[in-house]
Amino acid sequence: MIKYSKVDLGQIEALLNNVGGEKGMKALLSGKAVIMYKEHVVDLDSKPLIRYGNWEIRSHHSGGKIIWDPSKVKLFVHKRQSGENIMTGRELESYFDTIKVFNANLLDYLLDHPYLIPEEWKKDQDGNMNHIFFWDTIYIDGVKGLHVRCLEFMGGHWRDGAYSLNKKFNLNCPALVPID
């Protein structure tokens, strides 16, 4: 008995044509090629990663499952992230309780799939490196207090970063938010 009895030869031929014929099939079977799905589903409900040894999750707001589409998000900077009275992370955390932001699950998904990150996120309008924050997950450590993780481009690649909520968050510290 054949495992895929509902598949006909026409479908098999179409599949082979889509993966590059016999050469593509052999590359897939040997692990030299992979199939990438056009739709990237991110589970914002799962437990976020803890990337630092002594950290724990203080708060994490779930957000369902989303299909990643960079045209449906934007980098948001509060007007008080510039000037003389720059906001601290604690002030921003309170502010972000009132608007929709993303959690660290999206950050980790983007780190695992860096080709999905828009090129223009690397730097702000003045050419400074952006630190893109995911405010719906807040971490705590036993020594330095509360932290929020961010995505940043350093050394030619995207990496994970984190800031203390006691720190001031300036213009190159945007939050990732959905477009209404």
For each residue, the residues with C-beta under 8 A, 3 or more apart:
1: 5
2: 5
3:
4: 7
5: 1 2
6:
7: 4 11 12
8: 11 12
9: 12 13
10: 13 14
11: 7 8 14 15
12: 7 8 9 15 16
13: 9 10 16 17
14: 10 11 17 18
15: 11 12 18 19
16: 12 13 19 21 22 24 25
17: 13 14 21
18: 14 15
19: 15 16 24 25 28 33 35
20: 23 24 25 27 33
21: 16 17 24 25
22: 16 25 26
23: 20 26 27
24: 16 19 20 21 27 28 33
25: 16 19 20 21 22 28 29
26: 22 23 29 30
27: 20 23 24 30 32 33
28: 19 24 25 31 32 33 34 35
29: 25 26
30: 26 27
31: 28
32: 27 28
33: 19 20 24 27 28
34: 28
35: 19 28
36:
37: 40
38:
39: 67
40: 37 67 68 109 113 116
41: 65 66 67 68
42: 65 66 67 68 105 106 109
43: 46 65 105
44: 62 63 64 65 66 102 103 105 106 136
45: 62 63 64 65 105
46: 43 105
47: 57 60
48: 57 60 103 104 105 108 137
49: 104 108
50: 55 56 57 139
51: 55 149 160
52: 55 139 141 162
53:
54: 141 142 143
55: 50 51 52 139 140 141 147
56: 50 139 140 141
57: 47 48 50 60 137 138 139 140
58: 138 139 140 146
59: 137 138
60: 47 48 57 103 104 136 137 138
61: 103 136 137
62: 44 45 103
63: 44 45 66 102 103 105 136
64: 44 45
65: 41 42 43 44 45
66: 41 42 44 63 106
67: 39 40 41 42
68: 40 41 42 106 109 110 116
69: 72 73
70: 73 116 117 118
71: 179
72: 69 178 179
73: 69 70 102 176 177 178 179
74: 176 177 178 179
75: 121 130 132 174 175 176 177
76: 174 175 176 177
77: 81 82 171 173 174 175
78: 81 87 92 95
79: 82
80: 83 85 86 87 91
81: 77 78 86 87 92 169 170 171 173
82: 77 79 86 170 171
83: 80 86
84:
85: 80
86: 80 81 82 83 168 169 170
87: 78 80 81 91 92 95 168 169
88: 91 92 165 166 167 168 169
89: 92 93 146 148 163 164 165 166 167 168 169
90: 93 94 146 165 166
91: 80 87 88 94 95
92: 78 81 87 88 89 95 96 135 165 169 175
93: 89 90 96 97 135 138 146 148 165
94: 90 91 97
95: 78 87 91 92 98 99
96: 92 93 99 101 135 136 175
97: 93 94
98: 95
99: 95 96 177
100: 177 178
101: 96 134 135 136 175 176 177
102: 44 63 73 105 106 107 134 135 136 176 177 178
103: 44 48 60 61 62 63 106 107 134 135 136 137
104: 48 49 60 107 108 134 136 137 149
105: 42 43 44 45 46 48 63 102 108 109 137
106: 42 44 66 68 102 103 109 110 134 176
107: 102 103 104 110 111 134 149 150 151 160
108: 48 49 104 105 111 112
109: 40 42 68 105 106 112 113
110: 68 106 107 113 114 116 117 151 158
111: 107 108 114 151 158 159 160
112: 108 109
113: 40 109 110 116
114: 110 111 117 157 158
115:
116: 40 68 70 110 113
117: 70 110 114 121 151 158
118: 70 121
119: 122
120: 123
121: 75 117 118 130 132 151 153
122: 119 129 130 153
123: 120 126 127 128 129 130 153
124: 127 128 129 130 171 172 174
125:
126: 123 171 172
127: 123 124
128: 123 124 171 172
129: 122 123 124 152 153 154 172
130: 75 121 122 123 124 152 153 172 173 174
131: 150 151 152 161 163 172 173
132: 75 121 150 151 152 174 175 176
133: 148 149 150 163 169 173 174 175 176
134: 101 102 103 104 106 107 137 148 149 150 151 175 176
135: 92 93 96 101 102 103 138 148 175
136: 44 60 61 63 96 101 102 103 104
137: 48 57 59 60 61 103 104 105 134 148 149
138: 57 58 59 60 93 135 146 147 148 165
139: 50 52 55 56 57 58 146 147 148 149 162
140: 55 56 57 58 145 146 147
141: 52 54 55 56 144 145 147
142: 54
143: 54
144: 141 147 164
145: 140 141 164 165 166
146: 58 89 90 93 138 139 140 164 165 166
147: 55 138 139 140 141 144 162 163 164 165
148: 89 93 133 134 135 137 138 139 162 163 165
149: 51 104 107 133 134 137 139 160 161 162
150: 107 131 132 133 134 160 161 162 163 173
151: 107 110 111 117 121 131 132 134 158 159 160 161 176
152: 129 130 131 132 158 159 160 161
153: 121 122 123 129 130 157 158 159
154: 129 157 159
155: 159
156:
157: 114 153 154
158: 110 111 114 117 151 152 153
159: 111 151 152 153 154 155
160: 51 107 111 149 150 151 152
161: 131 149 150 151 152
162: 52 139 147 148 149 150
163: 89 131 133 147 148 150 167 169 173
164: 89 144 145 146 147 167
165: 88 89 90 92 93 138 145 146 147 148
166: 88 89 90 145 146
167: 88 89 163 164
168: 86 87 88 89
169: 81 86 87 88 89 92 133 163 173
170: 81 82 86 173
171: 77 81 82 124 126 128 174
172: 124 126 128 129 130 131
173: 77 81 130 131 133 150 163 169 170
174: 75 76 77 124 130 132 133 171
175: 75 76 77 92 96 101 132 133 134 135
176: 73 74 75 76 101 102 106 132 133 134 151
177: 73 74 75 76 99 100 101 102
178: 72 73 74 100 102
179: 71 72 73 74
180:
